[in-house]
Amino acid sequence: MHWPLSVRDVVALGRYPHGATDPARLPEKDAAAVSRAIQAADVMTLADRRVTELSGGERSRVALARVLAVEAPVILADEPTASLDPRYQLDIMNVLRAVADTGTLVVVVTHDLGLAARFADTVLVLSDGRIVAQGPPDQALSETILEDVFRVDSFRARFRDKNVVVPWTHL
């Protein structure tokens, strides 16, 4: 995001596939989609600021809002929590989880085993370009898989009815 556009205008770019080409003159349906996306990504207080003035974490949330504004049936999020503070990692994963719960297919690529264990319905573990495990997090991120693929021992638990996986030591 190199242009000094407002957050609202950047999010409105998500409506371009629907024919909305001018963020300043959005049809009601598009304006409503932009508002929903801004609220879902929790960037309401940033809506009138220029994206060039935002922190990296704020920009990540704006980018997520733009994706949500598209209202696509599939979202591919490649490392959406990279370089974010833990609070914003959780915020983004909670938003993606909520979107998935509405029926949108959300595919998240991540190296964060803890977030995958906590938020995913299905985990695919890849090694050398091949799927070595696929299934619910507790199966696909089993001790054996983590040892064989990632060469780590891990701490595992359940907390508030969610899986916890923390890589602990390398093997």
N, C-alpha and C positions, 0 to 999 in steps of 0.2 A: 504494500500500500504506500505508494510514493506520491500520490496526488493529494493535495490538501482538501479532500472532500469531507463533508460532515459524516458522522457515523450513520445517521439516518439515510443519507444518499448512498453510502456504501452498501448498507443492508438492502436498500431498494434495488440495487443492481441484481439482486437475486430474483427479481421479478422480470428481468429481461427475457428469459425464455418464454414468458407468458405474453410477450408483446408490449410490456411497459418499458418504453425507451427514455422517458424523461422523469427522473425522480421528483421533480418539482410539480408534476401534473399526473399523479397516479390516479387511475380509476379507483373507486371505492373498494372493490375487491382486493386490489393490489395493496392499497394503503392499509387495509385490515391485516393482510398477511405480513406486511412489514412490521406493524405494531405488535402482532403476536410474536414474531421472531425476536424483536427487540426485548420484549418482556421475558420470553423463554430463556434468552441468553443473559438476562440481567444486565443490560447495558442502557437502561432508560436514562440514567443520570448522565450518560455520555452522549446521548443522541445528537446534541447540537455542537459537540466538539469536533475538531478536525482530527482525522485518524492519524495524521502525522505528529500529533501532540501526545499520543497515547503511549503507554508502556507496552512491552511485548505481550504481557498477559491480557491487557485490555484489548489489544489488537486481535489476539486469538479469540476472545469472546465475540468481537465484532465479526470476525470471519465465520464463526459458528452461526451467528445470527443471519448472516448473508446466505449461508447454506440452508438454514431453516426456512428462510423466506421463499426459497424456490418451491418448497412443499413437494419435493420429489418422492417417489415411492421407495427409493434406495439412496442411502447415504454411505459413502465410503470415506472414512476418516483415518488418514494416515498420520499416526503419532500425534493425535490432537492434544495431548497433555505434555508434550515435550517442552522442557525449559520453563514450566509453570510452577508456581508455589503450590504446595499441597492443597490449600483451600480451593484454588482455581482448577486444579486437577479434578477434585471431587465435584466441583460445580459443573464442569464440562461433562464428566461421566454421568452425573445425575441427569443432565439435560438429554444426553444421548439415550440413556436408559428410558427416560420418560417418552421420548419420541418413538423408541422401539416398542414401548408398551401400547402405543396407538396403532400399531400394525405396520409401521415403516420398517423396512429391512435396514438395519444399521450394521455395517461391517467396520470394525475398528482394528487397525494394525497397531500393535503396541509391543514394546519390550518389557513393559511393567507387568510382571506376573501377578502382583497383588491386585492391581486394578482389574486385570482380566479375570482373576478368580472371583472377585467381588461382584462385578457388573455383568459378565457375559452369561448368556444362556448356553452357548456352544463355543468351545475353544478348539481351534485348529493349531497344532504345533507343527512348525516346519523345521526341517533340517536338510541342508544341502538342496533346497528347492523341492523337497518332497514332504508330503504330509506323513508325519510319524504318529500323530495322535489326533483324534477328533471325538468330541463328546462333551458332556457336562464338565464344568471346570474341575470338580473333584476327581474325575477320571482322567481327563486330558492333561491335567497338571499334577499327576500322581508323583510320589517320591521317585519311582523308577524312571519316569519320563524326564523329570528334572535332572536326575543324575546322569542319564544316558545322553540327553540332548544338550543341556546347559552346563553339565559338569558341576552342579551345585547341590549341596544338602540344604534343606529348607525347614523353617519353622512353620508349622501348620496348626490352625485352630479354627474355631467357629466363634464369632462375636456378633451379637445381635442378629442371629440367624443368617449370617453371611460368612462365606469362606474367607479365611485369612491365609495367605501364602507369602512368606518373606524369605527370599534367598539368604542363607545364613553363612555358609562357608563354601569355598570352592574345593573341588575334589582334585 
